[in-house]
Amino acid sequence: MQKFQQYIDGAFTDGAAQFESRDPATGRTWAIMPEARADDVNAAVEAAAAAFMSQEWSGMTASARGKLLFRLADLIAQNAQSLAELETRDTGKIIRETSAQIAYVAEYYRYYAGLADKIEGAHLPIDKPDMEVWLRREPVGVVAAIVPWNSQLFLSAVKIGPALAAGCTIVLKASEEGPAPLLEFARIFDQAGFPKGVLNVITGFGADCGTILTTHPKIDHIAFTGGPETARHIVRNSAENLASTSLELGGKSPFIVFDDADVGSAVNAQISGIFAATGQSCVAGSRLIVANTIKDRFLDRLKEKAEAIVIGAPDDMTTEVGPLCTRGQLDTAISLIAASVDQGAVVITGGHPLECEGNYFPPTIIDCTDAPDAPCLRHEFFGPVLSVLGFDTEAQALEIANDTPFGLASGVFTKDLARAHRMIRGLDAGIVWVNTYRAVSPIAPFGGSGLSGQGREGGLQAALDYTKVKSVWLRT
Ligand code: NAD
C-alpha cells in the first residue's frame, strides 16, 4: 500500500498519527496518509514563522522569488501526469479533468511568478515641501491555507502563487479526503529550491489540526476554501489570533436561458456547467432558470445529452462522469432529492445511486415547477444534480436567480445585448458568464459574496491581498 508523508521545514516525515485513504471508485483503502496532530501543526507554523522572520524569502528580490515560482511551474508541468493520476486515484475526479486542470495550475504559478516584481508601492504627493511620503507593500506574514478535497492542486495554487509572490510563508493543510496530490506536490516543490520552511504541507482532520492551525498565534492570515459551516468555525477561531481571512465557499449558481438564446450552445454549456467534475464544483450551474416558452424543448435536449454521458472509472480517458468523492455526498443527494420529490418536484432523469461499488450517482435533472421552495433549489448538493425552474419575464428570472444566500457564479444566455447588460448589473454574484460558462483565467479574479464568502482569488488583487501597506514619512 502506498504511504505518504507530510512536509515540514524542508523535511518529509510521518505524522504523529496516520489514517487510511479510500479509493472513491471502489470504496477500498489504497494509501496511508500522515495525520498532523498538535506537535506537527505547531512545528509547521514555527517553520513558516522562522522562514518569514529570517527574511531569506521575504527579503529576497521580487524577481528572484518570481524565478523560483517559474521553476516550480516548470516542475509541475513536467510532473503533470503523475499529479493528475494521484488526484484521480485519491478523489475520484476523472483523469480527463485532472489532466486538463494541471496544465492551468502551472499557468497560475507562471502568472504569479511574473507578477512578483510588479507588486508596486506608491508615492504620496502630500502638502509638505520638506517631507517625502510613500507606501511600501510588504507581505502579510505567515499564511494558513486550507483547501477542500475537490481540485486541491488548483485551489492551493490560487493561494500559494500570490502569497509566495508577495513574500509570505505558508502552512498548507490538505483535505483529509484525498490529500495525495498535495503531498506529492510538496515533493515537487522541494525540488524547486525554495528556502526551507517557506511552504509546509500537512494534512489531518479539520476539527483537530484545522483548529490548532487557525488559532495559532503566529498565523497572520487564513486563506480558506470549503463549506460555509466550516468558514464560520474558522472566522470564530480567528478571533483568537485576529488573523485576517479570505473565504471561498459554496454556491447555488443560476444558469439563466432566455428564449432568444442559441439553444444548442446553452444546452452544451449547461451540461458541462453542472456535470463537469461530477457536479463537485463550487461554480456548478446547479439552478437552471429557463424561459417557459422554450422550457420543454430545452429540457428534452438536456435530458438526451445527460443520458448520453459516459459514466465510468475515473482513470478511464473516455469517462465523463465518475464517482463522488465521499459516501456522505451520495447520502446528501439521496436525501435532498427525496425531500424535494415529497414537495412535488419531478425527477426527469437520474435520481438514484447506481447499483455498483463506489460512490456513483448519475447525472440528474429535477423539475421544480410545482415545488419552488424545494430543498434541491436551496442547498448545495456538490454532486451531479440540476434543479429547474421556468420564468415568464426578465424581472422574474432575475428575482429567482438572486433568491439564494449564495453569490458565487451565474450564467446568462441571450442574444439581446441590452438585456445581457441589465442582467450583469442585476445579478448578485462574483462572476457573470454571458453566453459561456466556467471560463477561467489567472488574470480574472474569482470569488463571491454572502454565503459564498469574501475576498477574491486570481488576478493582481489576490497578490495585493497578501500584502500590507506601510506608510513611510521621511523629512528631507
Ligand atoms: P469542508 O468545509 O468540509 O472542508 C474544507 C477544509 O476545511 C478541509 O481541509 C477540512 O479539513 C478543513 N476544516 C474542516 N473543519 C475545520 C475547522 N474547524 N478548522 C479548520 N479547518 C477545518 O469542505 P469540503 O466538504 O471538503 O468541500 C466542499 C465545499 O467547498 C463546498 O461547499 C464547495 O462549494 C466549497 N468549494 C468552494 C470553492 C470556491 O472557490 N468558492 C471551490 C471548491 C470548493
Residues whose N, C-alpha, C, O or C-beta is under 5 A from the ligand:
A	BS01	NAD	I146 V147 P148 W149 N150 K173 A174 S175 E176 G204 F205 G206 A207 G210 T211 T225 G226 G227 P228 T230 H233 E248 L249 G250 G251 C282 S452
